[in-house]
Structures are given as structure tokens and as C-alpha cells.
């Protein structure tokens, strides 16, 4: 490979690593919280942006009607998301002013490609055409699975999934991306429910909806196939066996 091409590849790797570090900082930007307009409902998001808690003020009925509580919870969630996005903006600004340095790349022997090459060297007679055809088949399967997964993802993204609290007093609806988009409280229960139980059952219902969403994704054949291919690509021994390296008798002359 010409030196200029190798340098270009190294530059691309370094740039990708810097972007990856910034993305990691965004993911680990810390928890956030949000309040509704009346301050009666507070929600908590963890460092990954997942809703982890809903707290209802004991005196919420002084500021909200029973029929307004669901909207207040969703409003508090949106405020927490906005705060999180503002934090992301600060992370990006700092990164632009002082970009992180590219991390040292792993040695060849530590990479999947390096270990695969080592196994190739240890093997005996390898059917090059067979190995190449298997690799091309794998790439074709990956491309097909990605197309199908994108179609499934688009379908799921436009769907809405519901879940109920254990006692059935609260029903929650989440979007295909897992964001809360609706809450329905049992009106008779809500009129006498303790503020702590309101928040707890709302979280139970949302968690149930998100579990159903996760199950839909896991049961999608394209997503399952992508997970299998990803595992194969990350395992030198399994990839070598797939390509036929492990089937060849060991070489005694190399």
C-alpha cells in the first residue's frame, strides 16, 4: 500500500476516534431532571437519557386538575430532555475548542484482523476461493439484513406501544423510540392515590411499555441476524472457522 494511502487511512481512523470520544462524552454527560410548568411533577433521566423516576409533589392537586396530571408528567419529561440536549451543546463546544487527542490504536496482534491473519498463517492449505466466497456471502447477508432491519426500524418508529402498571391503575404509551407519549390514569384511583404511588405506577406502566418495545426489536428476524453477524465478526476463532481456516490442516513448514 502506498505511504500516502496508508497516511490517509490513519487520518480517517484518528478522526473517527476523536468523534467516538466526543460521542462517549455525550453518552456520559450525566443525569438530568425536569419539572412541569407548575413544579408539581419532577422526572429524572439517567446518564444515557433513560427515564428512571417520576416524583409527584404531595400538594399537586393545588396546581393541577386530575385530568392535567398526565400532560404535566410529559411536560416534565420534555423539559428534562431539553436540559440534556443543552448539556450536549456544552460538551460539543468544549470539544471544538479543545478536541481530544486520538487514542493509540491497538497493535495488529490485538485486532480481529491481526488475529485472523495469524490463524491464516498457521493453517495449512486454505481454499482461497472458498474463503473469499464465504466472505462475500457474509457481506451480502449483512447488506440484506441491514436493509430489512431499516425497514423494520421505520415500521417500529411509527408505532406506539402500551404498557400497564402491575395493579392496572396506569396505562402508558411510548413511541417507537421509547419516548413517553401518553399516560392514562384510572380516575377513581387517582382521586385518592398517594403521590408516591402515582409516580411509582406511572413508572411501572412506562417500563412495561418499553419492555414490550424491546421484545419487538429482539424478535425482529433482521435484528437477530445482525446480532449474530456482529458476534461472528468480533470473534477471530468463529470467523476463521466460518471462512474455512480452521478446517485446513496445520502447516508444518511455516
LUMKEPA-806545 format. One record per residue (C-alpha): residue number from 1; x, y, z. Coordinates in Angstrom, 1 decimal. Last residue first. Layout:
{n->NUM | X->X | Y->Y | Z->Z} .
...
//
This chain:
{n->254 | X->5.5 | Y->-22.1 | Z->8.1} .
{n->253 | X->6.6 | Y->-25.6 | Z->7.1} .
{n->252 | X->4.5 | Y->-27.8 | Z->9.3} .
{n->251 | X->1.2 | Y->-26.2 | Z->8.2} .
{n->250 | X->-1.8 | Y->-27.1 | Z->10.3} .
{n->249 | X->-4.6 | Y->-29.0 | Z->8.4} .
{n->248 | X->-7.3 | Y->-26.7 | Z->7.0} .
{n->247 | X->-10.7 | Y->-26.7 | Z->8.6} .
{n->246 | X->-9.8 | Y->-23.9 | Z->11.0} .
{n->245 | X->-9.2 | Y->-21.5 | Z->8.1} .
{n->244 | X->-12.6 | Y->-22.3 | Z->6.4} .
{n->243 | X->-14.0 | Y->-18.8 | Z->6.4} .
{n->242 | X->-16.6 | Y->-19.6 | Z->9.0} .
{n->241 | X->-13.9 | Y->-21.3 | Z->11.2} .
{n->240 | X->-11.7 | Y->-18.2 | Z->11.0} .
{n->239 | X->-14.7 | Y->-16.0 | Z->11.8} .
{n->238 | X->-15.5 | Y->-18.2 | Z->14.9} .
{n->237 | X->-11.9 | Y->-18.1 | Z->16.1} .
{n->236 | X->-11.4 | Y->-14.4 | Z->15.4} .
{n->235 | X->-14.7 | Y->-13.4 | Z->17.2} .
{n->234 | X->-15.9 | Y->-9.9 | Z->16.6} .
{n->233 | X->-17.3 | Y->-10.6 | Z->13.1} .
{n->232 | X->-19.2 | Y->-13.6 | Z->14.3} .
{n->231 | X->-20.8 | Y->-11.6 | Z->17.1} .
{n->230 | X->-21.8 | Y->-8.9 | Z->14.7} .
{n->229 | X->-23.2 | Y->-11.5 | Z->12.3} .
{n->228 | X->-25.4 | Y->-13.0 | Z->15.0} .
{n->227 | X->-26.6 | Y->-9.5 | Z->16.1} .
{n->226 | X->-27.4 | Y->-8.6 | Z->12.5} .
{n->225 | X->-29.4 | Y->-11.8 | Z->12.2} .
{n->224 | X->-31.5 | Y->-11.0 | Z->15.3} .
{n->223 | X->-32.1 | Y->-7.5 | Z->14.0} .
{n->222 | X->-33.3 | Y->-8.9 | Z->10.7} .
{n->221 | X->-35.5 | Y->-11.5 | Z->12.3} .
{n->220 | X->-37.3 | Y->-9.0 | Z->14.6} .
{n->219 | X->-38.0 | Y->-10.7 | Z->17.9} .
{n->218 | X->-35.4 | Y->-8.6 | Z->19.7} .
{n->217 | X->-36.9 | Y->-5.4 | Z->18.4} .
{n->216 | X->-40.4 | Y->-6.4 | Z->19.4} .
{n->215 | X->-39.2 | Y->-7.6 | Z->22.8} .
{n->214 | X->-37.5 | Y->-4.2 | Z->23.4} .
{n->213 | X->-40.8 | Y->-2.4 | Z->22.6} .
{n->212 | X->-42.7 | Y->-4.7 | Z->25.0} .
{n->211 | X->-40.1 | Y->-3.9 | Z->27.7} .
{n->210 | X->-40.6 | Y->-0.2 | Z->27.0} .
{n->209 | X->-44.3 | Y->-0.5 | Z->27.5} .
{n->208 | X->-43.9 | Y->-2.3 | Z->30.8} .
{n->207 | X->-41.3 | Y->0.3 | Z->32.0} .
{n->206 | X->-43.8 | Y->3.0 | Z->31.2} .
{n->205 | X->-46.5 | Y->1.3 | Z->33.2} .
{n->204 | X->-44.3 | Y->0.7 | Z->36.1} .
{n->203 | X->-43.0 | Y->4.3 | Z->36.0} .
{n->202 | X->-46.6 | Y->5.6 | Z->36.2} .
{n->201 | X->-47.3 | Y->3.2 | Z->39.0} .
{n->200 | X->-44.4 | Y->4.5 | Z->41.1} .
{n->199 | X->-45.2 | Y->8.2 | Z->40.4} .
{n->198 | X->-48.8 | Y->7.8 | Z->41.4} .
{n->197 | X->-47.8 | Y->5.6 | Z->44.3} .
{n->196 | X->-45.6 | Y->8.3 | Z->45.8} .
{n->195 | X->-48.4 | Y->10.9 | Z->45.4} .
{n->194 | X->-50.9 | Y->8.8 | Z->47.4} .
{n->193 | X->-54.0 | Y->7.8 | Z->45.4} .
{n->192 | X->-57.4 | Y->9.0 | Z->46.4} .
{n->191 | X->-58.7 | Y->10.8 | Z->43.2} .
{n->190 | X->-56.2 | Y->8.9 | Z->41.1} .
{n->189 | X->-57.9 | Y->5.6 | Z->41.8} .
{n->188 | X->-61.3 | Y->6.7 | Z->40.6} .
{n->187 | X->-59.8 | Y->8.4 | Z->37.5} .
{n->186 | X->-57.7 | Y->5.5 | Z->36.4} .
{n->185 | X->-54.7 | Y->7.3 | Z->35.0} .
{n->184 | X->-53.9 | Y->7.3 | Z->31.3} .
{n->183 | X->-50.4 | Y->8.4 | Z->30.2} .
{n->182 | X->-49.2 | Y->9.2 | Z->26.7} .
{n->181 | X->-46.2 | Y->10.0 | Z->24.6} .
{n->180 | X->-43.3 | Y->8.6 | Z->26.6} .
{n->179 | X->-40.2 | Y->8.2 | Z->24.5} .
{n->178 | X->-39.1 | Y->4.6 | Z->23.6} .
{n->177 | X->-38.0 | Y->5.3 | Z->20.0} .
{n->176 | X->-41.1 | Y->3.5 | Z->18.7} .
{n->175 | X->-43.2 | Y->5.8 | Z->20.8} .
{n->174 | X->-44.3 | Y->5.1 | Z->24.3} .
{n->173 | X->-47.8 | Y->4.7 | Z->25.7} .
{n->172 | X->-48.6 | Y->4.3 | Z->29.4} .
{n->171 | X->-51.6 | Y->2.8 | Z->31.2} .
{n->170 | X->-52.0 | Y->3.4 | Z->34.9} .
{n->169 | X->-54.3 | Y->1.8 | Z->37.5} .
{n->168 | X->-53.7 | Y->-1.7 | Z->36.3} .
{n->167 | X->-52.3 | Y->-3.1 | Z->39.5} .
{n->166 | X->-49.0 | Y->-4.0 | Z->37.9} .
{n->165 | X->-48.8 | Y->-0.9 | Z->35.8} .
{n->164 | X->-49.9 | Y->-1.1 | Z->32.2} .
{n->163 | X->-48.0 | Y->-1.0 | Z->28.9} .
{n->162 | X->-48.7 | Y->0.5 | Z->25.5} .
{n->161 | X->-46.7 | Y->0.6 | Z->22.3} .
{n->160 | X->-46.9 | Y->3.2 | Z->19.6} .
{n->159 | X->-45.8 | Y->2.6 | Z->16.0} .
{n->158 | X->-44.0 | Y->5.0 | Z->13.6} .
{n->157 | X->-40.6 | Y->4.0 | Z->14.8} .
{n->156 | X->-41.5 | Y->0.3 | Z->14.7} .
{n->155 | X->-42.2 | Y->0.5 | Z->11.0} .
{n->154 | X->-39.1 | Y->2.5 | Z->10.2} .
{n->153 | X->-37.0 | Y->0.1 | Z->12.3} .
{n->152 | X->-38.4 | Y->-2.9 | Z->10.4} .
{n->151 | X->-37.5 | Y->-1.3 | Z->7.1} .
{n->150 | X->-34.0 | Y->-0.5 | Z->8.4} .
{n->149 | X->-33.7 | Y->-4.0 | Z->9.7} .
{n->148 | X->-34.6 | Y->-5.4 | Z->6.3} .
{n->147 | X->-32.0 | Y->-3.3 | Z->4.5} .
{n->146 | X->-29.4 | Y->-4.1 | Z->7.2} .
{n->145 | X->-30.2 | Y->-7.8 | Z->6.9} .
{n->144 | X->-29.7 | Y->-7.7 | Z->3.2} .
{n->143 | X->-26.3 | Y->-5.9 | Z->3.5} .
{n->142 | X->-25.1 | Y->-8.3 | Z->6.2} .
{n->141 | X->-26.2 | Y->-11.3 | Z->4.1} .
{n->140 | X->-24.3 | Y->-9.9 | Z->1.1} .
{n->139 | X->-21.3 | Y->-9.3 | Z->3.3} .
{n->138 | X->-21.4 | Y->-12.8 | Z->4.7} .
{n->137 | X->-21.8 | Y->-14.3 | Z->1.2} .
{n->136 | X->-18.8 | Y->-12.3 | Z->0.1} .
{n->135 | X->-16.7 | Y->-13.6 | Z->3.0} .
{n->134 | X->-17.9 | Y->-17.2 | Z->2.2} .
{n->133 | X->-16.9 | Y->-16.7 | Z->-1.5} .
{n->132 | X->-13.5 | Y->-15.4 | Z->-0.5} .
{n->131 | X->-12.9 | Y->-18.3 | Z->1.9} .
{n->130 | X->-13.9 | Y->-20.8 | Z->-0.8} .
{n->129 | X->-11.8 | Y->-19.1 | Z->-3.5} .
{n->128 | X->-8.8 | Y->-19.1 | Z->-1.1} .
{n->127 | X->-9.1 | Y->-22.8 | Z->-0.3} .
{n->126 | X->-6.5 | Y->-22.9 | Z->2.5} .
{n->125 | X->-3.7 | Y->-25.4 | Z->2.6} .
{n->124 | X->-2.2 | Y->-25.4 | Z->6.0} .
{n->123 | X->-3.3 | Y->-23.0 | Z->8.7} .
{n->122 | X->-0.9 | Y->-21.2 | Z->11.0} .
{n->121 | X->-0.6 | Y->-18.2 | Z->8.7} .
{n->120 | X->-4.4 | Y->-17.9 | Z->8.3} .
{n->119 | X->-4.7 | Y->-18.0 | Z->12.1} .
{n->118 | X->-2.3 | Y->-15.1 | Z->12.3} .
{n->117 | X->-4.2 | Y->-13.2 | Z->9.7} .
{n->116 | X->-7.4 | Y->-13.7 | Z->11.8} .
{n->115 | X->-5.6 | Y->-12.5 | Z->14.9} .
{n->114 | X->-4.5 | Y->-9.3 | Z->13.1} .
{n->113 | X->-7.9 | Y->-8.7 | Z->11.5} .
{n->112 | X->-9.6 | Y->-9.1 | Z->14.9} .
{n->111 | X->-7.2 | Y->-6.6 | Z->16.4} .
{n->110 | X->-4.8 | Y->-7.3 | Z->19.3} .
{n->109 | X->-2.0 | Y->-8.8 | Z->17.1} .
{n->108 | X->-2.1 | Y->-5.7 | Z->14.9} .
{n->107 | X->-1.5 | Y->-3.4 | Z->17.9} .
{n->106 | X->-4.3 | Y->-1.4 | Z->19.2} .
{n->105 | X->-4.5 | Y->2.3 | Z->18.1} .
{n->104 | X->-3.3 | Y->4.9 | Z->20.5} .
{n->103 | X->-6.1 | Y->7.3 | Z->21.2} .
{n->102 | X->-6.7 | Y->10.4 | Z->19.1} .
{n->101 | X->-6.3 | Y->13.6 | Z->21.1} .
{n->100 | X->-9.5 | Y->15.2 | Z->22.4} .
{n->99 | X->-10.5 | Y->18.5 | Z->20.7} .
{n->98 | X->-10.1 | Y->21.7 | Z->22.7} .
{n->97 | X->-12.4 | Y->24.5 | Z->21.5} .
{n->96 | X->-14.5 | Y->22.1 | Z->19.4} .
{n->95 | X->-14.7 | Y->19.6 | Z->22.2} .
{n->94 | X->-15.7 | Y->22.3 | Z->24.7} .
{n->93 | X->-18.5 | Y->23.4 | Z->22.3} .
{n->92 | X->-19.6 | Y->19.9 | Z->21.8} .
{n->91 | X->-19.9 | Y->19.2 | Z->25.5} .
{n->90 | X->-21.8 | Y->22.5 | Z->26.0} .
{n->89 | X->-24.3 | Y->21.5 | Z->23.3} .
{n->88 | X->-24.7 | Y->18.1 | Z->24.9} .
{n->87 | X->-25.7 | Y->19.8 | Z->28.1} .
{n->86 | X->-28.4 | Y->21.8 | Z->26.3} .
{n->85 | X->-29.6 | Y->18.5 | Z->24.9} .
{n->84 | X->-29.9 | Y->17.1 | Z->28.4} .
{n->83 | X->-31.8 | Y->20.2 | Z->29.6} .
{n->82 | X->-34.2 | Y->19.8 | Z->26.7} .
{n->81 | X->-34.8 | Y->16.1 | Z->27.6} .
{n->80 | X->-35.5 | Y->17.1 | Z->31.2} .
{n->79 | X->-38.0 | Y->19.7 | Z->30.0} .
{n->78 | X->-39.7 | Y->17.1 | Z->27.7} .
{n->77 | X->-40.1 | Y->14.7 | Z->30.7} .
{n->76 | X->-41.6 | Y->17.5 | Z->32.8} .
{n->75 | X->-44.1 | Y->18.2 | Z->30.1} .
{n->74 | X->-45.0 | Y->14.5 | Z->29.8} .
{n->73 | X->-45.6 | Y->14.3 | Z->33.5} .
{n->72 | X->-47.7 | Y->17.5 | Z->33.4} .
{n->71 | X->-49.7 | Y->16.3 | Z->30.5} .
{n->70 | X->-50.7 | Y->13.2 | Z->32.5} .
{n->69 | X->-51.6 | Y->15.3 | Z->35.6} .
{n->68 | X->-54.0 | Y->17.6 | Z->33.7} .
{n->67 | X->-57.1 | Y->15.4 | Z->34.0} .
{n->66 | X->-56.7 | Y->15.3 | Z->37.8} .
{n->65 | X->-56.7 | Y->19.0 | Z->37.9} .
{n->64 | X->-53.3 | Y->20.7 | Z->38.7} .
{n->63 | X->-52.0 | Y->23.4 | Z->40.9} .
{n->62 | X->-53.5 | Y->22.6 | Z->44.4} .
{n->61 | X->-53.8 | Y->19.0 | Z->43.4} .
{n->60 | X->-50.0 | Y->18.7 | Z->43.3} .
{n->59 | X->-49.7 | Y->19.2 | Z->47.0} .
{n->58 | X->-47.8 | Y->15.9 | Z->47.7} .
{n->57 | X->-45.5 | Y->16.7 | Z->44.8} .
{n->56 | X->-45.3 | Y->13.9 | Z->42.2} .
{n->55 | X->-41.9 | Y->12.2 | Z->41.5} .
{n->54 | X->-41.3 | Y->10.2 | Z->38.4} .
{n->53 | X->-38.1 | Y->8.3 | Z->38.1} .
{n->52 | X->-35.7 | Y->6.5 | Z->35.8} .
{n->51 | X->-36.4 | Y->7.9 | Z->32.3} .
{n->50 | X->-33.5 | Y->6.9 | Z->30.1} .
{n->49 | X->-31.2 | Y->9.6 | Z->28.8} .
{n->48 | X->-28.0 | Y->7.6 | Z->29.0} .
{n->47 | X->-26.7 | Y->9.4 | Z->32.1} .
{n->46 | X->-30.0 | Y->8.8 | Z->33.9} .
{n->45 | X->-33.2 | Y->10.8 | Z->33.4} .
{n->44 | X->-35.3 | Y->12.0 | Z->36.4} .
{n->43 | X->-38.8 | Y->13.4 | Z->36.4} .
{n->42 | X->-40.3 | Y->16.1 | Z->38.6} .
{n->41 | X->-44.0 | Y->16.9 | Z->38.8} .
{n->40 | X->-45.8 | Y->19.7 | Z->40.7} .
{n->39 | X->-43.4 | Y->22.5 | Z->39.6} .
{n->38 | X->-46.3 | Y->24.2 | Z->37.9} .
{n->37 | X->-44.7 | Y->24.3 | Z->34.4} .
{n->36 | X->-43.6 | Y->20.7 | Z->34.7} .
{n->35 | X->-40.2 | Y->20.0 | Z->36.1} .
{n->34 | X->-37.2 | Y->18.2 | Z->34.5} .
{n->33 | X->-34.1 | Y->16.3 | Z->35.6} .
{n->32 | X->-30.8 | Y->15.4 | Z->34.2} .
{n->31 | X->-28.2 | Y->12.6 | Z->34.7} .
{n->30 | X->-24.6 | Y->12.8 | Z->33.4} .
{n->29 | X->-22.9 | Y->13.6 | Z->30.2} .
{n->28 | X->-21.9 | Y->10.0 | Z->29.7} .
{n->27 | X->-23.5 | Y->9.5 | Z->26.4} .
{n->26 | X->-22.3 | Y->12.9 | Z->25.2} .
{n->25 | X->-18.7 | Y->12.1 | Z->26.4} .
{n->24 | X->-18.8 | Y->8.8 | Z->24.5} .
{n->23 | X->-19.9 | Y->10.7 | Z->21.4} .
{n->22 | X->-17.0 | Y->13.1 | Z->21.8} .
{n->21 | X->-14.6 | Y->10.1 | Z->22.1} .
{n->20 | X->-16.1 | Y->8.5 | Z->19.0} .
{n->19 | X->-15.6 | Y->11.7 | Z->17.0} .
{n->18 | X->-12.0 | Y->11.7 | Z->18.0} .
{n->17 | X->-11.6 | Y->8.0 | Z->17.1} .
{n->16 | X->-13.2 | Y->8.7 | Z->13.7} .
{n->15 | X->-10.7 | Y->11.5 | Z->13.0} .
{n->14 | X->-7.8 | Y->9.2 | Z->14.0} .
{n->13 | X->-9.1 | Y->6.4 | Z->11.8} .
{n->12 | X->-9.5 | Y->8.7 | Z->8.8} .
{n->11 | X->-6.0 | Y->10.1 | Z->9.3} .
{n->10 | X->-4.6 | Y->6.6 | Z->9.5} .
{n->9 | X->-6.3 | Y->5.7 | Z->6.3} .
{n->8 | X->-4.9 | Y->8.8 | Z->4.6} .
{n->7 | X->-1.4 | Y->8.0 | Z->5.9} .
{n->6 | X->-1.7 | Y->4.5 | Z->4.4} .
{n->5 | X->-2.8 | Y->6.0 | Z->1.1} .
{n->4 | X->0.1 | Y->8.4 | Z->1.1} .
{n->3 | X->2.5 | Y->5.6 | Z->2.0} .
{n->2 | X->1.4 | Y->3.4 | Z->-0.9} .
{n->1 | X->0.0 | Y->0.0 | Z->0.0} .
//
